[in-house]
Amino acid sequence: MENYDQLLAYLCTRLEHFDNDCVTFLRKHSKKYVETEQKMNEILEHTAIKNFLINEDSIYLTEEEHKLFIRYMGLENYLYTLENAVIYLLGCHDTTILQSIFHEFKNEKESMFQKTEEQ
């Protein structure tokens, strides 16, 4: 049972920090990711675009602002794609660790049943 509790604790902790790990990794290792974030921040310097993203009221964009908004959404989608790729790769790494934890848990559980049957 103790291994199971450790597994749950590990998984909960890992999931809480997974997104942060991904973004931190990309900011450290991907020049393209950092450049894309900078481009997005430049677009957000336009008050109309920032208001459009955060305001619930009706807001109208000019044709130029609309093009900027479309560009922003494309950049956001690109970052999302990069983040998903890293999440997938980190997941592959974590799978190896989880397999060993599951294996240990299974062995512990089987040994508990053997002890019960012997008694």
C-alpha positions as CSV (number, residue, x, y, z in Angstrom):
1,M,0.0,0.0,0.0
2,E,2.8,2.4,0.8
3,N,4.1,2.2,-2.8
4,Y,0.6,3.0,-4.1
5,D,0.5,6.1,-1.9
6,Q,3.9,7.1,-3.1
7,L,2.8,6.6,-6.7
8,L,-0.3,8.8,-6.2
9,A,1.8,11.5,-4.5
10,Y,4.4,11.4,-7.4
11,L,1.7,11.6,-10.0
12,C,-0.1,14.5,-8.4
13,T,3.1,16.4,-7.9
14,R,4.2,15.7,-11.4
15,L,0.9,16.8,-12.9
16,E,0.9,20.1,-10.9
17,H,4.3,21.0,-12.3
18,F,4.1,19.5,-15.8
19,D,3.1,22.6,-17.7
20,N,5.7,24.7,-15.9
21,D,8.4,22.1,-16.7
22,C,7.4,22.2,-20.3
23,V,7.5,26.0,-20.6
24,T,10.8,26.2,-18.6
25,F,12.4,23.6,-20.8
26,L,11.3,25.4,-24.0
27,R,12.4,28.8,-22.8
28,K,15.8,27.4,-22.0
29,H,16.3,25.3,-25.1
30,S,14.2,26.7,-27.9
31,K,15.2,30.1,-29.5
32,K,12.1,29.8,-31.7
33,Y,9.9,29.5,-28.6
34,V,11.3,32.6,-27.0
35,E,11.1,34.6,-30.2
36,T,7.5,33.6,-30.7
37,E,6.7,34.7,-27.1
38,Q,8.4,38.0,-27.8
39,K,6.3,38.5,-31.0
40,M,3.2,37.7,-29.0
41,N,4.1,40.2,-26.3
42,E,4.8,42.9,-29.0
43,I,1.3,42.3,-30.4
44,L,-0.2,42.6,-26.9
45,E,1.3,46.1,-26.6
46,H,-1.5,47.2,-28.9
47,T,-4.3,48.2,-26.5
48,A,-7.1,47.1,-28.8
49,I,-5.7,43.5,-29.1
50,K,-5.1,43.2,-25.3
51,N,-8.6,44.5,-24.6
52,F,-10.1,42.2,-27.2
53,L,-8.5,39.2,-25.4
54,I,-9.6,40.1,-21.9
55,N,-12.7,42.2,-22.2
56,E,-16.2,40.6,-22.1
57,D,-17.9,43.7,-23.6
58,S,-18.4,44.2,-27.4
59,I,-15.2,45.4,-29.0
60,Y,-14.6,46.1,-32.6
61,L,-11.2,45.8,-34.3
62,T,-10.0,47.7,-37.3
63,E,-8.8,45.7,-40.3
64,E,-5.2,46.1,-39.2
65,E,-6.0,45.1,-35.7
66,H,-7.9,42.1,-37.0
67,K,-4.8,41.0,-38.9
68,L,-2.7,41.4,-35.8
69,F,-5.2,39.3,-33.8
70,I,-5.1,36.5,-36.4
71,R,-1.3,36.7,-36.3
72,Y,-1.4,36.5,-32.5
73,M,-3.6,33.4,-32.6
74,G,-1.3,31.7,-35.1
75,L,1.7,32.4,-32.8
76,E,-0.3,31.1,-29.8
77,N,-1.1,27.9,-31.7
78,Y,2.5,27.4,-32.6
79,L,3.5,27.7,-28.9
80,Y,0.8,25.2,-28.0
81,T,2.2,22.8,-30.6
82,L,5.7,23.1,-29.3
83,E,4.5,22.6,-25.7
84,N,2.5,19.5,-26.7
85,A,5.6,18.0,-28.3
86,V,7.6,18.5,-25.2
87,I,4.8,17.1,-23.0
88,Y,4.7,14.0,-25.2
89,L,8.5,13.5,-24.9
90,L,8.4,14.1,-21.1
91,G,5.6,11.6,-20.9
92,C,7.7,9.0,-22.7
93,H,10.5,9.7,-20.1
94,D,8.0,9.4,-17.2
95,T,6.6,6.2,-18.6
96,T,9.8,4.4,-18.0
97,I,9.8,5.6,-14.4
98,L,6.1,4.7,-13.9
99,Q,6.7,1.2,-15.3
100,S,9.3,0.5,-12.7
101,I,7.0,1.9,-9.9
102,F,4.0,-0.1,-11.2
103,H,6.3,-3.2,-11.3
104,E,7.4,-2.7,-7.7
105,F,3.8,-2.1,-6.6
106,K,2.7,-5.3,-8.4
107,N,5.5,-7.3,-6.8
108,E,4.7,-6.0,-3.4
109,K,1.0,-6.8,-3.8
110,E,1.7,-10.3,-5.0
111,S,4.0,-10.9,-2.1
112,M,1.3,-9.7,0.3
113,F,-1.2,-12.2,-1.2
114,Q,1.4,-15.1,-0.9
115,K,2.0,-14.3,2.8
116,T,-1.8,-14.3,3.4
117,E,-2.2,-17.7,1.6
118,E,0.7,-19.2,3.6
119,Q,-0.9,-18.2,6.9
